[in-house]
Amino acid sequence: MPGGGDRGKRVTGVSRVVVVGASAAGLAAAEGLRREGFTGSLTLVGEEEHLPYDRPPLSKQLLSGEWDSERLLLRAPEAVEALGLELRLGVRAESLDAAAREVKLSDGTRVGYDALVVATGASARRLPGTEGVAGVHVLRTLEDALAFREALGARPRLVIVGSGFVGAEAAAVARKLGAEVTMVTDVAVPLADALGPELGQLLSDVHLEHGVRIVAGVLVKEILAKNGRATGVRLADGRMVDADEVLVGIGARPGTAWLEGSGIAAANGVECDSTLYAGNGVWAAGDVACWLHPRTGEPTRIEHRTNASEQGLAVARNILAGPGKAAPFDPVPYVWSDQYDLKIQIYGRTRGADEVRIVEGSVEDRKLVALYGKGGRVCGVVGVNLPRATRTYRALVAEAAEWDRARGTALIGRNA
């Protein structure tokens, strides 16, 4: 058994840990527990039949055909085996009895625990009435990506509903593969809600240059179908857009349905304190966790790959820390996106920013670093094709530097 003796049991009194969700967050929690010396029973439950795999490449390298599915694995099978897990793949968690500290699984078995880690991620939101309609896709799982990749092989007329990062990345790949792409979004400028109007327009211009048609400022009312197969979409203003395939990219819903009636609060994700603890021996990590951010005091849920791994490790440390010794989780969120020849990197939170300032490069050159501020504090930084320079501003985000003071530094002053 891996680990460093029985420190986990001695410090915490925890001898059985169940992790629900064979995700990046779930795997990180399991690895963190073993690395910190936990030698007790450790069960990893996953609804999918695959070993834990990386999801960001689904809309990038896997979709384009650059990678095969084996390259997505977060760890080789032998590395997972070395963790000494009871691995329950292809089995869904159906309900939780928090009082009895027991998880009921879809195969009828029940698994008891001293500590439970909820790492069930999120599922793609779908448009009503599209279940079972051929040619309608979402992009969340390996099976989703493989089915969509096969559809793109026919160079279809593709309508993408939504203009978030997943939809934008899929649009870029689809154009490279020869599909005719129309992106429909209810915002005036795609990605402006996340990046602001100037950078949102930059990305829109790049998509337009690559032949993507953008229909902005209008909702999709319904997906049209004939003989059980999608034929296009009807917009809220009555217009219709023909399609052979439709990709729905309208966000995700945290995986909490199985927790209903358990006594664990889970409105917009599992509601946790600043240490990621939800009560009754339950912790949460990854896309499903909604925790009180220690700096802002606001409920925060982040759907970023790096955040998932960081939270999984934090939960492992906090489980073993013992009562009253768990540490608040206070990260600098990081996310990236590849679109055509643009590499976009984001540190911190940019949504809701009331100040945006380009501090290096320019929109014209399509190489830049922009700082984002909210309430007089630096809240985020976005880089386009300047990865090294972007990282240098991370410290301002981490300390939530005063915006006016930041403007006076050498980093920003030349652009004031």
Protein Blocks (a to p, Z undefined) as FASTA:
>chain_A
ZZehjklmmmnopabdcdehjafklmmmmmmmmmnopabdcddddfbfbdcddfklmmmm
mmnomacfklmpmbdfklmmmnopacdehiacfbdcfknopaddfkopacddfbdcdfeh
paddddehigopahiacdfbfklmmmmmmmmmnopadddedjbfklmmmmmmmmmnopac
ddddfbfbghklmnojklmmmmmmmmmmnopacdehiacfbdcdeehiafbdcdfkopac
ddfbdcddebjaddfklmgonlpacfeopaddfkopabjhiacedjklccddfklopacd
dddfklmmmmmmmmmmmmmnoghiaccddddddddddehjbccddehjfehpabdcdfeh
jfklopacddddeehiafbdcdehilklmmmmmmmmmnopafklmmmmmklmmmZZ
